[in-house]
Structures are given as C-alpha cells and as structure tokens.
Amino acid sequence: MPVILCGDQIEFEREHANTPPKERPDWPMPSFDADDWAEAFCKFNPSVDKGLMLTWFASALMRGFDEGWARAGRNARATPGGTDAVR
C-alpha cells in the first residue's frame, strides 16, 4: 500500500491503479527491487554494465534497509518503556 502524501497523489494512484508497474511514470520509485533500479538506470545510460548497476543498487537498497532498522532500534530505546531489541 503506497503512503499517501497529498490529494494529488491519491488521484495519481487512482489513475494508475491498473497500470503495470514498469509502465507507470513513477517507476522504479515504488520498487525495492535492485533489478528494477538497474534496468531503469541502464535505460538512460546504455553504455553502463547492468550487472555492475545491479550490484550497486542492491548494496544501496540494503544499506538503506539496515539504516532504517538501526534508527528504529535507537528510537525504541530512546522512548520511555522502549526495548533494546528491534522486533
């Protein structure tokens, strides 16, 4: 389920409710698949090796995921009654 930021986005999501993901104008933004990001990058930079970009995007996405978990853990510990373990 997408996070709705404003009325314009609600209208956009309604307009593209049945649009295949790769045909949406915001693709690959909603995707957490490194292959989607590598494909989109290489579409605009065809001289770049897709395997290299797949590796780069996989690392970048995982780093963001790990940072999110780390911040969630820090926030939980900073909250009264918080826990030391991220669940």
Rosetta silent file (secondary structure, phi, psi, omega in degrees, C-alpha in Angstrom):
SEQUENCE: MPVILCGDQIEFEREHANTPPKERPDWPMPSFDADDWAEAFCKFNPSVDKGLMLTWFASALMRGFDEGWARAGRNARATPGGTDAVR
SCORE:     score description
SCORE:     0.000 S_00000001
   1 L     0.000  125.401 -179.317    0.000    0.000    0.000 S_00000001
   2 L   -71.354  152.186  174.132    1.528    3.344   -1.005 S_00000001
   3 L   -81.451  124.480 -178.269    1.950    6.137    1.511 S_00000001
   4 L   -89.824  120.871 -177.494   -0.440    8.922    0.523 S_00000001
   5 L   -98.457  -27.073 -178.796    1.204   12.326    0.831 S_00000001
   6 L  -165.982  173.690  179.437   -1.488   14.577   -0.653 S_00000001
   7 H   -60.493  -35.251  177.637   -4.654   14.699   -2.754 S_00000001
   8 H   -61.362  -38.225 -179.696   -2.642   14.838   -5.977 S_00000001
   9 H   -70.036  -36.666  176.545   -1.042   11.528   -5.094 S_00000001
  10 H   -59.063  -45.478  179.086   -4.430    9.963   -4.371 S_00000001
  11 H   -63.461  -41.595  178.431   -5.570   10.990   -7.845 S_00000001
  12 H   -60.269  -46.513 -179.045   -2.321    9.657   -9.360 S_00000001
  13 H   -64.155  -38.618  176.791   -2.764    6.289   -7.612 S_00000001
  14 H   -63.585  -44.422 -178.576   -6.370    6.056   -8.798 S_00000001
  15 H   -62.761  -33.465 -174.929   -5.347    6.875  -12.363 S_00000001
  16 L  -110.149   20.141 -177.653   -2.633    4.199  -12.355 S_00000001
  17 L   -57.715  -35.596 -177.911   -4.354    1.542  -10.224 S_00000001
  18 L  -108.675   11.928  178.888   -4.357   -0.969  -13.096 S_00000001
  19 L   -81.623  129.657  175.927   -1.174    0.182  -14.821 S_00000001
  20 L   -56.617  143.046 -174.494    1.605   -2.448  -14.821 S_00000001
  21 H   -49.834  -43.950 -176.467    4.427   -1.292  -12.515 S_00000001
  22 H   -75.111   -8.676  178.038    7.020   -0.801  -15.285 S_00000001
  23 H   -99.938   -4.982  177.854    4.573    1.315  -17.321 S_00000001
  24 L   -73.793  144.406  179.904    3.858    3.768  -14.504 S_00000001
  25 L   -67.363  -16.655  179.906    5.550    7.167  -14.881 S_00000001
  26 L   -95.763    5.094  179.386    6.964    6.868  -11.344 S_00000001
  27 L   -70.761  137.077    8.656    8.708    3.528  -11.983 S_00000001
  28 L   -97.781   16.815 -174.424   11.066    2.413  -10.402 S_00000001
  29 L   -49.497  -43.669 -178.545   10.462    4.766   -7.439 S_00000001
  30 L   -76.866   -5.052 -173.598    7.970    2.462   -5.634 S_00000001
  31 L   -92.023  142.630  171.701   10.211   -0.598   -6.119 S_00000001
  32 L  -110.381   21.586  179.063   12.711   -2.050   -3.672 S_00000001
  33 L   -97.350  117.357 -178.125   13.990   -4.472   -6.322 S_00000001
  34 H   -59.192  -32.045  179.348   17.579   -3.708   -7.322 S_00000001
  35 H   -64.537  -39.023  176.399   16.961   -5.247  -10.753 S_00000001
  36 H   -61.011  -45.245 -178.965   14.226   -2.673  -11.444 S_00000001
  37 H   -66.203  -41.378  178.248   16.554    0.170  -10.495 S_00000001
  38 H   -63.689  -42.125  178.905   19.442   -1.235  -12.557 S_00000001
  39 H   -61.503  -45.917 -179.914   17.143   -1.675  -15.565 S_00000001
  40 H   -64.485  -40.912  179.853   15.839    1.899  -15.294 S_00000001
  41 H   -63.248  -45.828 -177.874   19.364    3.302  -14.861 S_00000001
  42 H   -70.829  -20.884  175.390   20.696    1.402  -17.872 S_00000001
  43 H   -62.777  -37.805 -179.094   17.722    2.552  -19.953 S_00000001
  44 H   -94.645  -13.496  179.727   19.098    6.095  -19.697 S_00000001
  45 L  -134.639   68.845 -173.326   22.779    5.064  -19.616 S_00000001
  46 L   -62.784  -16.436 -179.744   23.029    2.095  -22.031 S_00000001
  47 L   -80.221   -9.482 -178.691   26.828    2.060  -22.000 S_00000001
  48 L   -87.155  138.457  179.685   26.854    1.086  -18.300 S_00000001
  49 L   -68.374  124.919 -177.839   27.017   -2.619  -17.423 S_00000001
  50 H   -64.634  -36.324  178.515   23.680   -3.754  -15.938 S_00000001
  51 H   -61.305  -40.607  177.182   25.403   -6.335  -13.698 S_00000001
  52 H   -63.233  -43.840 -179.012   27.539   -3.610  -12.154 S_00000001
  53 H   -69.386  -34.687  176.149   24.485   -1.427  -11.552 S_00000001
  54 H   -59.873  -44.837  177.331   22.544   -4.361  -10.101 S_00000001
  55 H   -61.493  -44.934 -178.310   25.351   -4.828   -7.576 S_00000001
  56 H   -63.367  -49.452 -177.889   25.437   -1.116   -6.793 S_00000001
  57 H   -67.207  -36.814  177.068   21.668   -0.765   -6.338 S_00000001
  58 H   -60.802  -43.970  178.502   21.399   -3.964   -4.286 S_00000001
  59 H   -64.354  -43.964 -178.710   24.068   -2.625   -1.935 S_00000001
  60 H   -64.689  -44.107  179.436   22.464    0.824   -1.746 S_00000001
  61 H   -64.630  -41.849  179.684   18.986   -0.560   -1.060 S_00000001
  62 H   -66.554  -38.375  177.989   20.283   -2.951    1.600 S_00000001
  63 H   -61.810  -41.579  177.222   22.270   -0.156    3.253 S_00000001
  64 H   -64.586  -40.751  177.731   19.093    1.921    3.437 S_00000001
  65 H   -61.550  -48.176  179.200   17.175   -1.022    4.881 S_00000001
  66 H   -60.435  -41.014  179.056   19.869   -1.631    7.504 S_00000001
  67 H   -64.542  -39.703  177.377   19.936    2.060    8.434 S_00000001
  68 H   -60.177  -44.118  177.907   16.153    2.051    8.857 S_00000001
  69 H   -64.580  -41.148  179.847   16.360   -0.890   11.264 S_00000001
  70 H   -63.426  -42.539  179.080   19.198    0.752   13.189 S_00000001
  71 H   -67.148  -38.469  178.009   17.254    4.001   13.553 S_00000001
  72 H   -61.433  -40.012  178.369   14.128    2.126   14.622 S_00000001
  73 H   -66.363  -42.212  178.123   16.174    0.428   17.329 S_00000001
  74 H   -64.220  -41.060 -179.874   17.666    3.711   18.533 S_00000001
  75 H   -66.798  -38.135  179.154   14.220    5.320   18.613 S_00000001
  76 H   -64.411  -41.168 -179.942   12.738    2.388   20.546 S_00000001
  77 H   -70.792  -27.326 -179.103   15.497    2.612   23.168 S_00000001
  78 H   -80.804  -14.435 -178.896   15.059    6.392   23.446 S_00000001
  79 L   -87.422  135.033  176.098   11.330    6.040   24.137 S_00000001
  80 L   -54.967  129.902 -178.198   10.251    5.502   27.754 S_00000001
  81 L    81.818    6.568 -179.488    9.446    1.820   28.106 S_00000001
  82 L   -69.036  171.811 -177.635   11.348    1.111   24.867 S_00000001
  83 L  -114.709  156.238  176.003   13.223   -2.083   24.243 S_00000001
  84 L   -81.065  -15.366 -177.815   16.869   -2.781   23.491 S_00000001
  85 L  -107.419  138.271  174.225   15.907   -5.241   20.744 S_00000001
  86 L   -85.399  129.921 -178.191   14.370   -4.322   17.414 S_00000001
  87 L   -99.371    0.000    0.000   11.490   -6.619   16.654 S_00000001
